[in-house]
């Protein structure tokens, strides 16, 4: 779905489990039914394996959804799938916390855990 490439770098402490929390408070996409803009925050929490996510590339990846028509559920799961594919974490949670529209707010949580 996204065209911006994700980049990684070697985990500086691969022998220790620690959690990385990333907030992307300016997420935007487009409602596929109305064409109106959707706004929200994407929160990423993960325990890295051998690789960590590079933040500048992540920013461009997140911004690449700006003009895409996509439902909240689909985009949250797509982000999780793409990030897991890029950095292969031990565990990752992506939360899409979307702004109120028509009196309804929506939060979508997608999780991954290494087997």
N, C-alpha and C positions, 0 to 999 in steps of 0.2 A: 504494500500500500504506500509506504513512504519511499521517497527516492534519495533522501540524504543518507550517506553511509555512516554507520556507527564505527567508532574506533575504540580500541582498548590499549591498556599498558599493563606490564607485569605487576602483579600484586606484590608490594614491597614486604609483606609479612604473610606468605602463604601457609606457614605452619600455625598461625593463630587465627581463630575465628573472631571476627569483629564485624560490626554492622555499619553500613554506609547508608545515610539517609539523604535523599536528594528531593528538593521541592522545585517544581516548575509552576509558579503561580500565575503565569500568563498564557496558559494553553488556550488555543482557539481552533475551532473547526467549523464545519457548516452542517446544519441539519439537512439530511438527505430528502426529507419530505417537503420542507418549506423553503430551503435555500437561505434561511436566516442564519446569522452567526451564532455559534455556541461558545460559551466561555467557561473556564473552570481551572482547576489546579490538578496537576498530575504529581503524585507523591510516589517515590520509588525508594524502597528499603531493601537492601540485600546484604548477604554475607558472601563476599567474593571467594571464588575458587582460586585459580591460577591467574585470572585477569580481572582488572577493574575497568569501569567505563570512563572514557575520556570525556570531560564535561563540555568542551567547546563543540565537539561533534554531536554530543547528545542534544545540545541546544538547537543546532541546525536540524537535527532529526525531528525534534518536537515542533519546531516552527514549520516544518514541511507539511504538517497536517492542516495548516491555516485555511487552505482553499479546498480541502477534501470534504465531500459529503459522506458522513459516517455517523452511525448511531453510537451513543456512549458506550454501550456494552461491547460493540465491535472494536472500537478504538482502544479501550482499556486492555482488552485481551490481545490485540495486535501489538501494542507496545510491549506487553509482557513477553509475548512470543519472540519478538525481534531482539529485545534486550537479553533474554536467556540464550538465544542463538548466538549473539555476539560475544558474551562474556562467560557463559556457562557457570553461573554462580552456584553455591551450595543451596541457597534459598533466596527467593525474591518475592516481594509483594508489590504490586502496582495498584494504586488507588486513584481513580478518576473522581474528583469531587467537583461536580458541575453546578454552575450558578442557577439560581431560581429562574424559571421560565413559566409563565402562566400560573404562578402560585405553587409550583412543584419544584423541589430540588432533588437531585439524584446523585448518589454515590455508588460507584461500582468498584469492587475489589476483586482482583485476580491474583492467584498465588501459584508459586512453583516451588517444589522441593526436590532436590537431587535424590535419586534412589540409591 
